[in-house]
Amino acid sequence: MDTFEVSTDTQCEVIDVTDQVSERVPADADRVTVFSEHTTTGVTVNEAESRLLSDFETALSDLVPDSGWRHDELDDNADAHVRSLLVGPDVTIPVVDGSLALGRWQSVLFVECDGPRRRTVRVV
């Protein structure tokens, strides 16, 4: 089990963390789970093409308006919680011969919904 930190620069941001995850794959693993320890972030697998990442950020913002949520009465970030619910906190990836068994265009993506912040990601 290992962790790494991700620093984000904007409220809604998608960051390719494939290299950080790959560095933490145990030699004897047959799979790893990548888990975000935060309720306003997510982890997913998809293509890390810059225009697609920008489109995804825009889609999350368009799907979930910034205001009008009851949870905002507590801490004014309900939109971030709802966006992260759509993404999910973790992914499990097969490992073959010590390497992530990702498809040709697949990358591990960290999704920030309440930045900018410094976040912790766990690889188990």
DRENZA-382291 format. One record per residue: residue number from 1; residue in three letters; x, y, z of N, C-alpha, C in turn. Coordinates in steps of 0.001 Angstrom, whole numbers, plus 500000, padded with zeros to 6 digits. Each point is the difference from the previous one (the first is absolute). Example, Ala and Ser with C-alpha at 12.3 -4.5 7.8 and 13.67 -1.06 7.14 Angstrom:
BEGIN
[atom 1; 'Ala'; [513190; 494310; 507800]; [499110; 501190; 500000]; [500900; 501200; 500000]],
[atom 2; 'Ser'; [499650; 501050; 499280]; [500820; 501190; 500060]; [499230; 501090; 500730]],
END
This chain:
BEGIN
[atom 1; 'Met'; [500853; 498829; 500000]; [499147; 501171; 500000]; [500898; 501233; 500000]],
[atom 2; 'Asp'; [499635; 500974; 499168]; [500811; 501203; 499855]; [499079; 501168; 499673]],
[atom 3; 'Thr'; [500485; 501204; 500229]; [499223; 501196; 499672]; [500875; 500979; 499224]],
[atom 4; 'Phe'; [499331; 500924; 499321]; [500683; 501132; 499383]; [499068; 501188; 500057]],
[atom 5; 'Glu'; [500560; 501184; 499829]; [499203; 501221; 500056]; [499829; 500597; 498615]],
[atom 6; 'Val'; [498847; 500631; 499822]; [499680; 500706; 498767]; [499647; 501432; 500380]],
[atom 7; 'Ser'; [500627; 500962; 499341]; [499651; 501408; 500201]; [499191; 500466; 498804]],
[atom 8; 'Thr'; [498871; 500650; 500296]; [499141; 500478; 498926]; [499999; 501521; 499978]],
[atom 9; 'Asp'; [499694; 500553; 498844]; [500081; 501447; 499795]; [498653; 500685; 499819]],
[atom 10; 'Thr'; [498964; 499231; 499664]; [498695; 500596; 499739]; [498911; 499210; 500712]],
[atom 11; 'Gln'; [498787; 500543; 499990]; [498889; 499344; 500700]; [499704; 498626; 499410]],
[atom 12; 'Cys'; [499868; 499906; 498701]; [499696; 498739; 499334]; [501141; 499702; 499038]],
[atom 13; 'Glu'; [500688; 498882; 500239]; [501225; 499719; 499252]; [500217; 498495; 499928]],
[atom 14; 'Val'; [500469; 499525; 498849]; [500311; 498589; 499821]; [501496; 499877; 499735]],
[atom 15; 'Ile'; [500657; 499116; 500778]; [501459; 499855; 499933]; [500354; 498541; 499753]],
[atom 16; 'Asp'; [500869; 499757; 499040]; [500497; 498654; 499712]; [500992; 499598; 501093]],
[atom 17; 'Val'; [499680; 498957; 500743]; [500869; 499520; 501080]; [500522; 498594; 499716]],
[atom 18; 'Thr'; [499960; 499583; 498744]; [500419; 498647; 499633]; [501429; 499708; 500445]],
[atom 19; 'Asp'; [500917; 500916; 499772]; [501398; 499762; 500379]; [500165; 499837; 501503]],
[atom 20; 'Gln'; [499315; 500842; 500777]; [500092; 499898; 501460]; [499452; 498668; 500493]],
[atom 21; 'Val'; [498914; 499530; 499387]; [499434; 498699; 500378]; [500952; 498879; 499589]],
[atom 22; 'Ser'; [500504; 500054; 498781]; [500900; 498951; 499492]; [501217; 499814; 500891]],
[atom 23; 'Glu'; [500526; 501101; 500518]; [501173; 499937; 500879]; [499720; 499273; 501306]],
[atom 24; 'Arg'; [498740; 499842; 500352]; [499625; 499427; 501301]; [499380; 498608; 499893]],
[atom 25; 'Val'; [500064; 499384; 498835]; [499442; 498658; 499827]; [500934; 498987; 500649]],
[atom 26; 'Pro'; [499515; 499245; 500990]; [500837; 498962; 500610]; [500365; 498929; 498966]],
[atom 27; 'Ala'; [501202; 499497; 500075]; [500493; 499030; 499022]; [499135; 498749; 499923]],
[atom 28; 'Asp'; [499406; 499598; 501107]; [499216; 498758; 500022]; [498496; 500216; 499842]],
[atom 29; 'Ala'; [499587; 501210; 499652]; [498566; 500316; 499906]; [499388; 499414; 498735]],
[atom 30; 'Asp'; [498732; 499592; 500098]; [499258; 499626; 498798]; [498957; 501063; 499650]],
[atom 31; 'Arg'; [499835; 500971; 500911]; [499135; 501163; 499769]; [500318; 501051; 501064]],
[atom 32; 'Val'; [499680; 501230; 499680]; [500117; 501078; 500987]; [498705; 500798; 499994]],
[atom 33; 'Thr'; [499695; 500559; 501153]; [498899; 500933; 500105]; [500593; 501378; 500268]],
[atom 34; 'Val'; [499539; 500972; 499234]; [500415; 501388; 500162]; [498814; 500709; 500634]],
[atom 35; 'Phe'; [500227; 500575; 501195]; [498921; 500544; 500808]; [500326; 501416; 500445]],
[atom 36; 'Ser'; [499052; 500913; 499788]; [500145; 501360; 500501]; [499389; 500087; 501388]],
[atom 37; 'Glu'; [500725; 500603; 500920]; [499566; 500101; 501389]; [499116; 501220; 500262]],
[atom 38; 'His'; [499411; 500567; 498969]; [499266; 501257; 500157]; [498599; 499886; 499406]],
[atom 39; 'Thr'; [499033; 500640; 500633]; [498611; 499905; 499550]; [499656; 500958; 498869]],
[atom 40; 'Thr'; [500941; 500815; 499595]; [499751; 500913; 498886]; [500995; 499783; 498865]],
[atom 41; 'Thr'; [500464; 498757; 499870]; [500872; 499614; 498891]; [499556; 498635; 499490]],
[atom 42; 'Gly'; [500570; 499584; 498905]; [499706; 498691; 499457]; [501184; 499453; 499236]],
[atom 43; 'Val'; [499886; 498734; 499625]; [501019; 499336; 499194]; [499271; 499207; 498916]],
[atom 44; 'Thr'; [500510; 500065; 498778]; [499408; 499252; 498904]; [501094; 499589; 499019]],
[atom 45; 'Val'; [499634; 499217; 499007]; [500916; 499593; 498936]; [499398; 500443; 498679]],
[atom 46; 'Asn'; [500809; 500714; 499217]; [499576; 500425; 498676]; [501218; 500542; 499267]],
[atom 47; 'Glu'; [499780; 500543; 498840]; [501088; 500559; 499204]; [500429; 501347; 500580]],
[atom 48; 'Ala'; [501313; 500241; 500046]; [500537; 501241; 500579]; [500334; 501024; 498918]],
[atom 49; 'Glu'; [499165; 500099; 499010]; [500192; 500975; 498937]; [499487; 501350; 500499]],
[atom 50; 'Ser'; [500769; 501047; 499836]; [499717; 501289; 500639]; [498623; 500560; 499658]],
[atom 51; 'Arg'; [499568; 499886; 498750]; [498680; 500526; 499641]; [498882; 499194; 500659]],
[atom 52; 'Leu'; [500195; 498675; 500105]; [499006; 499157; 500667]; [499923; 500342; 501487]],
[atom 53; 'Leu'; [501153; 500204; 500634]; [500002; 500364; 501417]; [499285; 501326; 500218]],
[atom 54; 'Ser'; [500240; 500949; 499130]; [499307; 501292; 500077]; [498494; 499819; 499791]],
[atom 55; 'Asp'; [499632; 499147; 499045]; [498584; 499717; 499771]; [499358; 499369; 501229]],
[atom 56; 'Phe'; [500718; 499104; 500654]; [499466; 499346; 501193]; [499803; 501006; 501129]],
[atom 57; 'Glu'; [500968; 500875; 500194]; [499872; 501059; 501007]; [498771; 500860; 499709]],
[atom 58; 'Thr'; [499815; 500374; 498731]; [498849; 500803; 499598]; [498700; 499227; 500223]],
[atom 59; 'Ala'; [499990; 498717; 499649]; [498794; 499185; 500168]; [499597; 499909; 501468]],
[atom 60; 'Leu'; [500971; 499765; 500888]; [499682; 499942; 501430]; [499405; 501315; 500483]],
[atom 61; 'Ser'; [500590; 501101; 499568]; [499498; 501318; 500404]; [498614; 500266; 499428]],
[atom 62; 'Asp'; [499755; 499576; 498755]; [498688; 500203; 499374]; [498933; 499101; 500628]],
[atom 63; 'Leu'; [500365; 498757; 500326]; [499040; 499060; 500590]; [499577; 500399; 501408]],
[atom 64; 'Val'; [500947; 500577; 500741]; [499744; 500320; 501409]; [500222; 501497; 500215]],
[atom 65; 'Pro'; [498929; 500776; 500116]; [500144; 501445; 500220]; [500740; 500299; 501305]],
[atom 66; 'Asp'; [500638; 501154; 500062]; [500776; 500404; 501179]; [499143; 500262; 501233]],
[atom 67; 'Ser'; [498756; 500399; 499813]; [499201; 500406; 501161]; [498602; 499399; 499939]],
[atom 68; 'Gly'; [499270; 500212; 501101]; [498629; 499539; 500079]; [499841; 498680; 500734]],
[atom 69; 'Trp'; [501029; 499563; 500704]; [499987; 498714; 500690]; [499785; 500202; 501496]],
[atom 70; 'Arg'; [499249; 499101; 500623]; [499728; 500100; 501443]; [501267; 499840; 500837]],
[atom 71; 'His'; [500930; 499164; 499565]; [501244; 499792; 500756]; [500823; 501288; 500110]],
[atom 72; 'Asp'; [499781; 500934; 499084]; [500734; 501275; 500046]; [499796; 500743; 501312]],
[atom 73; 'Glu'; [498904; 499733; 500686]; [499758; 500626; 501296]; [501059; 499602; 501026]],
[atom 74; 'Leu'; [500639; 498850; 499799]; [501033; 499518; 500923]; [501384; 500525; 499653]],
[atom 75; 'Asp'; [500429; 499811; 498741]; [501374; 500395; 499673]; [500184; 500531; 498587]],
[atom 76; 'Asp'; [498917; 500314; 499320]; [500045; 500695; 498711]; [500807; 499277; 498917]],
[atom 77; 'Asn'; [500017; 498660; 500030]; [500681; 499278; 498923]; [499230; 498759; 499558]],
[atom 78; 'Ala'; [498680; 500081; 500061]; [499166; 498858; 499604]; [500271; 499587; 498561]],
[atom 79; 'Asp'; [500230; 500971; 499118]; [500276; 499675; 498602]; [501199; 499059; 499877]],
[atom 80; 'Ala'; [501035; 500223; 500788]; [501187; 499146; 499961]; [499671; 498581; 500470]],
[atom 81; 'His'; [499199; 499887; 501038]; [499604; 498679; 500487]; [499183; 499247; 498951]],
[atom 82; 'Val'; [499052; 500683; 499376]; [499158; 499355; 498994]; [500836; 499590; 498790]],
[atom 83; 'Arg'; [500901; 500857; 499558]; [500870; 499651; 498861]; [500844; 498769; 500319]],
[atom 84; 'Ser'; [500558; 499950; 501204]; [500840; 498849; 500349]; [499173; 498725; 500127]],
[atom 85; 'Leu'; [498726; 500123; 500407]; [499120; 498826; 500029]; [499827; 499398; 498611]],
[atom 86; 'Leu'; [499979; 500838; 498979]; [499861; 499514; 498627]; [501239; 499242; 499525]],
[atom 87; 'Val'; [501165; 500391; 500489]; [501262; 499384; 499574]; [500314; 498750; 500815]],
[atom 88; 'Gly'; [499853; 500091; 501312]; [500351; 498886; 500885]; [501394; 500165; 500560]],
[atom 89; 'Pro'; [500263; 499421; 501184]; [501252; 500234; 500705]; [501152; 499076; 499607]],
[atom 90; 'Asp'; [499737; 498959; 499187]; [501067; 499028; 499770]; [499818; 499252; 498684]],
[atom 91; 'Val'; [501100; 499372; 499584]; [499995; 499057; 498883]; [500921; 498839; 500370]],
[atom 92; 'Thr'; [499682; 498827; 499484]; [500876; 498838; 500155]; [500519; 499624; 498624]],
[atom 93; 'Ile'; [501318; 499801; 499917]; [500664; 499779; 498718]; [500781; 498696; 500071]],
[atom 94; 'Pro'; [499857; 499121; 498996]; [500809; 498785; 499986]; [501487; 500328; 499834]],
[atom 95; 'Val'; [500831; 499134; 500539]; [501451; 500124; 499875]; [500523; 498717; 499353]],
[atom 96; 'Val'; [500830; 500143; 498983]; [500609; 498858; 499324]; [501506; 500222; 499971]],
[atom 97; 'Asp'; [500732; 499030; 500538]; [501471; 500074; 500032]; [500486; 501309; 500618]],
[atom 98; 'Gly'; [499334; 500444; 501066]; [500435; 501176; 500738]; [499587; 501335; 499417]],
[atom 99; 'Ser'; [499222; 499984; 498908]; [499587; 501254; 499357]; [498480; 500097; 499926]],
[atom 100; 'Leu'; [499509; 501231; 500023]; [498571; 500214; 499832]; [499555; 499459; 498646]],
[atom 101; 'Ala'; [498929; 499220; 499985]; [499481; 499421; 498758]; [498925; 500917; 499431]],
[atom 102; 'Leu'; [500419; 501180; 499613]; [499100; 500987; 499411]; [499973; 499825; 498486]],
[atom 103; 'Gly'; [498866; 500357; 499400]; [499909; 499983; 498553]; [500871; 501082; 499388]],
[atom 104; 'Arg'; [500176; 499928; 498697]; [500910; 500895; 499277]; [499805; 501473; 500344]],
[atom 105; 'Trp'; [498767; 500456; 500090]; [499738; 501412; 500216]; [499550; 500302; 501421]],
[atom 106; 'Gln'; [500016; 499020; 500876]; [499510; 500214; 501360]; [501061; 500576; 500923]],
[atom 107; 'Ser'; [499552; 500902; 500857]; [500828; 500596; 501039]; [499182; 500057; 501282]],
[atom 108; 'Val'; [500700; 500095; 501130]; [499338; 500179; 501282]; [499864; 501503; 500222]],
[atom 109; 'Leu'; [498766; 500439; 500231]; [499719; 501427; 500097]; [499475; 500357; 501382]],
[atom 110; 'Phe'; [500590; 501015; 500593]; [499540; 500551; 501272]; [499103; 501189; 499672]],
[atom 111; 'Val'; [498812; 500038; 500596]; [499027; 501044; 499704]; [499777; 500867; 501244]],
[atom 112; 'Glu'; [500427; 501235; 499913]; [499808; 500983; 501071]; [498691; 500733; 499753]],
[atom 113; 'Cys'; [499174; 500113; 501046]; [498714; 500696; 499874]; [499870; 501179; 500957]],
[atom 114; 'Asp'; [501008; 500240; 500844]; [499915; 501058; 501008]; [501366; 500635; 500250]],
[atom 115; 'Gly'; [500710; 500281; 498924]; [501344; 500540; 500137]; [500014; 501508; 500026]],
[atom 116; 'Pro'; [501195; 500541; 500012]; [501287; 499294; 500041]; [500315; 499468; 501397]],
[atom 117; 'Arg'; [500623; 498826; 500015]; [500347; 499347; 501263]; [501171; 499047; 499799]],
[atom 118; 'Arg'; [500487; 499489; 501127]; [500997; 498929; 500015]; [499274; 498746; 500471]],
[atom 119; 'Arg'; [500062; 498914; 499226]; [499206; 498796; 500245]; [500885; 498761; 500147]],
[atom 120; 'Thr'; [499453; 499003; 500684]; [500705; 498730; 500181]; [499283; 498898; 499244]],
[atom 121; 'Val'; [500777; 499199; 499273]; [499482; 498857; 499263]; [500709; 498760; 500520]],
[atom 122; 'Arg'; [499228; 498956; 500261]; [500528; 498749; 500544]; [500008; 498932; 498925]],
[atom 123; 'Val'; [501082; 499222; 499935]; [500110; 498871; 499081]; [500159; 498744; 500853]],
[atom 124; 'Val'; [499028; 499090; 499892]; [500043; 498750; 500786]; [499778; 498798; 499118]],
END
